[in-house]
Amino acid sequence: MGAVKRVAILATASGCGKTTFGRALAAALEVPFVELDAIHWQAGWTEIDGAELRRRVEPLVALDAWVIDGSYRGKLGDLVLDHADTVVWLDLPRRVWLPRLVVRTLRRVATREQLWNGNRESFRTACLDSDSLFRYSFANERPRRHRYPTELARFRVARLRTQSEVDAFLRSARRRERSSAIQAAPRSPSQIGVRTT
């Protein structure tokens, strides 16, 4: 795989670890991390409209390097993916993402963890509402697995199906970044083949 400077992260379902992975990858690559949920969800769980979301995201994808968690394709089309040099698709099995989602949701509800723009998850919004997080995840899991291979075919995609593949991708990014830093470091004349007297 060539240079990895602009990475879009997608997931089959909530709980696959997009945000955790995205932060770790951005740190490894030493690039900015952007969580689109933080832009999209305004106070009181109000969704930002598509035009305003695009207005805020366009300058971010124009930057030289980034890791972006999410794509909001329903509102942005392929704006994020078109600017990415790499799309990472976290396609972990339900036996992995569902327990993570349960634990994360229980923690957020119990601790009243503040998310974006003052929002907090509640048992109702996570589990009971018609557009709840759990219903959304179950409803999208199979369709995404079916659609993404075709929809993402024109992009350079790393489809990671196990936690060990996720960990290996992060290790590879760290090694690649260290190697780039070493190659970019100033070298003495003797290190580049110039004789010194």
C-alpha positions as MATLAB code, in Angstrom:
seq = 'MGAVKRVAILATASGCGKTTFGRALAAALEVPFVELDAIHWQAGWTEIDGAELRRRVEPLVALDAWVIDGSYRGKLGDLVLDHADTVVWLDLPRRVWLPRLVVRTLRRVATREQLWNGNRESFRTACLDSDSLFRYSFANERPRRHRYPTELARFRVARLRTQSEVDAFLRSARRRERSSAIQAAPRSPSQIGVRTT';
ca = [
       0.000    0.000    0.000;
       1.324    3.431   -0.941;
       1.231    6.665    1.026;
      -1.462    6.921    3.673;
      -2.152   10.578    4.443;
      -5.920   11.033    4.099;
      -7.948    8.193    5.587;
     -11.730    7.814    5.718;
     -13.036    5.244    8.183;
     -16.315    3.413    7.648;
     -17.865    0.616    9.679;
     -20.430   -2.075    9.162;
     -22.101   -1.194   12.475;
     -21.741    0.998   15.544;
     -19.365   -0.600   18.032;
     -16.804   -1.656   15.417;
     -14.435    0.922   16.903;
     -14.274    3.669   14.261;
     -13.504    6.457   16.707;
     -11.004    4.503   18.804;
      -9.248    3.258   15.682;
      -9.380    6.691   14.052;
      -7.762    8.426   17.006;
      -5.023    5.790   17.200;
      -4.372    5.976   13.454;
      -4.268    9.780   13.452;
      -1.770    9.687   16.326;
       0.359    7.108   14.491;
       0.353    9.172   11.294;
       0.663   12.464   13.193;
      -2.288   13.989   11.330;
      -5.507   15.694   12.485;
      -8.446   13.520   13.551;
     -11.989   14.579   12.638;
     -15.094   12.934   14.057;
     -17.973   13.845   11.757;
     -20.528   13.057   14.469;
     -19.154   16.033   16.408;
     -20.005   18.299   13.481;
     -23.281   16.660   12.503;
     -24.935   16.374   15.935;
     -25.703   19.783   17.386;
     -27.056   20.469   20.882;
     -30.217   18.543   21.751;
     -29.398   15.842   19.176;
     -30.336   18.240   16.390;
     -28.963   17.175   13.009;
     -27.193   19.749   10.901;
     -28.603   20.029    7.376;
     -26.702   18.680    4.386;
     -25.680   22.056    2.950;
     -24.228   23.263    6.251;
     -22.499   19.940    6.866;
     -20.879   20.152    3.428;
     -19.840   23.769    4.086;
     -18.039   22.670    7.256;
     -16.482   19.490    5.875;
     -15.174   20.783    2.512;
     -12.294   22.788    4.065;
     -11.319   19.771    6.195;
     -11.028   17.344    3.289;
      -9.002   19.951    1.364;
      -6.185   19.641    3.926;
      -3.068   17.633    3.017;
      -3.505   14.990    5.701;
      -6.249   13.740    8.010;
      -8.136   10.805    9.440;
     -11.917   11.224    9.262;
     -14.291    9.046   11.267;
     -17.446    8.600    9.190;
     -18.614    9.799    5.804;
     -22.284   10.828    6.114;
     -22.809    9.681    2.545;
     -26.548   10.331    2.843;
     -25.829   14.059    3.162;
     -22.348   14.434    1.665;
     -22.330   11.818   -1.067;
     -18.747   10.688   -1.644;
     -17.162   14.005   -0.615;
     -15.004   12.435    2.102;
     -14.234    9.239    0.188;
     -13.289   11.130   -2.993;
     -10.647   13.087   -1.079;
      -9.269   10.082    0.798;
      -6.234    8.167   -0.441;
      -7.339    5.206    1.714;
     -10.713    4.004    2.959;
     -10.616    1.728    5.978;
     -13.737   -0.408    6.327;
     -14.085   -1.915    9.785;
     -16.159   -5.011    9.105;
     -16.000   -6.796   12.427;
     -18.472   -9.609   13.178;
     -21.551   -9.061   15.340;
     -20.050  -11.154   18.153;
     -17.389   -8.418   18.436;
     -19.283   -5.175   17.819;
     -22.490   -5.941   19.702;
     -20.883   -6.568   23.138;
     -18.733   -3.463   22.628;
     -21.796   -1.410   21.784;
     -23.658   -2.688   24.844;
     -20.741   -1.926   27.195;
     -20.128    1.495   25.648;
     -23.806    2.435   25.838;
     -24.186    1.275   29.441;
     -21.067    3.233   30.411;
     -22.266    6.385   28.673;
     -25.741    6.175   30.200;
     -24.485    5.325   33.715;
     -21.817    8.041   33.801;
     -23.880   10.622   31.873;
     -20.864   10.985   29.589;
     -21.041   14.139   27.520;
     -20.671   13.509   23.815;
     -20.776   16.155   21.109;
     -22.119   19.617   21.805;
     -23.462   18.681   25.227;
     -25.417   15.624   24.059;
     -25.717   12.554   26.249;
     -26.989    9.098   25.419;
     -29.983    7.783   27.329;
     -31.446    4.310   27.512;
     -34.387    5.555   25.449;
     -32.325    7.102   22.635;
     -29.922    4.157   22.522;
     -32.433    1.326   22.720;
     -36.081    2.309   22.425;
     -36.501    5.098   19.875;
     -37.413    4.145   16.316;
     -34.010    5.468   15.176;
     -32.099    4.143   18.189;
     -28.438    3.239   17.973;
     -29.102   -0.484   18.325;
     -31.875   -0.560   15.729;
     -29.698    1.473   13.369;
     -26.793   -0.952   13.788;
     -28.882   -4.064   13.236;
     -30.699   -2.500   10.275;
     -27.472   -1.459    8.519;
     -25.175   -4.406    9.184;
     -26.302   -6.736    6.376;
     -27.091   -4.076    3.754;
     -23.666   -2.469    4.202;
     -21.909   -5.820    3.945;
     -23.806   -6.430    0.741;
     -23.444   -2.926   -0.787;
     -19.974   -1.786    0.256;
     -17.919   -4.152   -1.939;
     -19.560   -2.636   -5.029;
     -19.957    0.934   -3.772;
     -16.362    1.156   -2.564;
     -14.786   -0.663   -5.528;
     -13.356    2.522   -7.070;
     -11.517    3.456   -3.859;
      -8.400    1.987   -2.279;
     -10.010    0.036    0.558;
      -8.565   -1.842    3.504;
     -11.368   -4.128    4.723;
     -10.499   -5.200    8.255;
     -12.590   -8.129    9.503;
     -10.897   -9.051   12.776;
      -9.367   -7.185   15.693;
      -5.995   -8.699   14.802;
      -6.265   -7.157   11.305;
      -7.132   -3.788   12.888;
      -4.112   -4.066   15.200;
      -1.842   -5.089   12.299;
      -2.989   -2.079   10.235;
      -2.136    0.267   13.112;
       1.279   -1.367   13.592;
       1.962   -1.013    9.879;
       0.981    2.679    9.948;
       3.300    3.300   12.895;
       6.200    1.547   11.145;
       5.528    3.439    7.915;
       5.466    6.774    9.760;
       8.717    5.993   11.622;
      10.349    4.941    8.360;
       9.214    8.174    6.669;
      10.553   10.236    9.569;
      13.922    8.492    9.376;
      14.141    9.001    5.605;
      13.211   12.679    5.962;
      15.742   13.343    8.720;
      18.782   15.405    7.701;
      21.768   13.214    7.050;
      25.457   13.907    7.203;
      27.364   14.027    3.879;
      28.950   10.639    4.543;
      25.499    9.071    5.023;
      24.440   10.102    1.532;
      27.618    8.985   -0.194;
      29.500   12.300   -0.307;
      33.161   11.989    0.641;
      34.412   14.318    3.299;
      38.071   15.088    3.877;
];
